[in-house]
Amino acid sequence: MATYAEKLSHPYWQRVRLEIMQRDNFKCVRCKATTITLHVHHLTYEYGRDPWDYPESNFITLCETCHNKEHKPKQVFQVIGELLKPLPVITLIEDQINSLQTKLRQSIPNDLEEDILKNIMYLQTKKRELMKL
């Protein structure tokens, strides 16, 4: 199976690329540049789909500068998304809280119920503190 980079060298993509640039008069649709290297940008991507296998309306011509700007916000959001994934410690705390709540719901002597409630409150406090980091 060809890599995405290899597919960008494929004659099908080269044909589509040329057609889109011709359609856009060989200039960037954002800044109207004609002297900077031009790229054909996909407005949307679908996993597993070939680069040329989209309707013409899914492509625009961008200069290299505008194309880099177009992709930069997506890269930032990807990094933010990674940072927002639950930390392993938080996941472990959530698991412990769920386990304690399950035990509490089962028939437990009253003297243990209070101890379990204290542990749950302590873990919830720690979880909130970790999520603020």
N, C-alpha and C positions, 0 to 999 in steps of 0.2 A: 504494500500500500504506500502510495506517495505521501510525503509530508506536505503540510500546507505551503511551505516555501517552494517545494518542487512543483506544486500545482500552479503557483504564480508564474512559472516558466512555461506552462502548458500552452499550446497554440490556441485552445479554446479561450483561455483567460486573456491572452494577448489580443485576440480578435475583439472580445467584449470590451476590453480596456480601450482599444483604439476607437471603437464605436462610441463609447461614452465621452471620450475626450473630444471627438469630432462633434458630437451633439452639443457639448458645452463650449464649442469654439476654441478649444485648446487654451482655456484660461480658468483660473480658480473661480468657483462660483461664489466664494466668500469675499476675497479681497481683490479679485479681477486680475491678479498677477499672471503674466505670460512668460516672464523670464526666469522664474524659479522652477525647479523640477516639479512636474505634475504627477499626482497620484490619483488613482480611482478609488474612492472610499465607499465601503459598504455602509449603508445606514443601519442595517440590522444584520446579524449573523445567526445562523442556525447550526448547531453542532452536527458534524458529519456531512454537511452539504458542501459541494464543490464551489469554489469562489465564483465561477461563471454561471452557476445554476440558480440565478435570482432574476426577478423581473428588472427591466431597465430602470424602473422608477426607484430601485433600491440603491442605485449608484449615483455618486456625484464626483465631479473633478475638483480636487483640492491641490493647492500648491503644497510643497513639503512642509512649510511653516504652519499653515492652517491644519494640515493633516496631523502633525505632531500635537497641536493644541487640541484637536478633536479627541485624540486618544489619551491625553494626559489626565483629564478628569476621571475617566474610567479606571485608569491605573490607581489614582488616589482613592477612589471608592473601593477598589479591590483590597487595598491595604487596610483601609478603615474597616471593611467587612471582616478581614482576618483578625484585626484587633478586637472586634466586638464579639467574636466567637467565645462561648463560655470557657473560662479558664478551667483546667482540670481540677483545681482545688475547689472552685465553686460547684462544679458538677459533683464532686465527692460530698461536699456539704449538703447539696440538695438530696443526694441519695440517702445520707444519714438522716436528714429531716423526714423524708418519706418513710424510712424504716421505723423511726421512732413514732411517727404518727400512726402507722399501721399497728405497732405494738400497743399503743395507747387505746386504739379502738377495740382490741381484743380484751378479753376479761383479765384484767390486771388488778391486783390488790390496791386499795386506795393509797397506801403509803408509797408505792412505786409510781403511781400516776403523777403525783406532784414532782417527783424527781425527773421524770420524763419530760414534763412540761417545761421545767427549768432548762433542761438540755436543749430542747427545741428552741426556746427563746434565745439561748446563748448562741446556738448555731445560726439562727436567722440574723442576729446582730453581726456576727462575724462575716456572714455572706454579704450583708449590706456594706460593711466596711471594705471588703475586697472589691466589690463592684464599683466603689467610688474611685478606686485607683486607676 
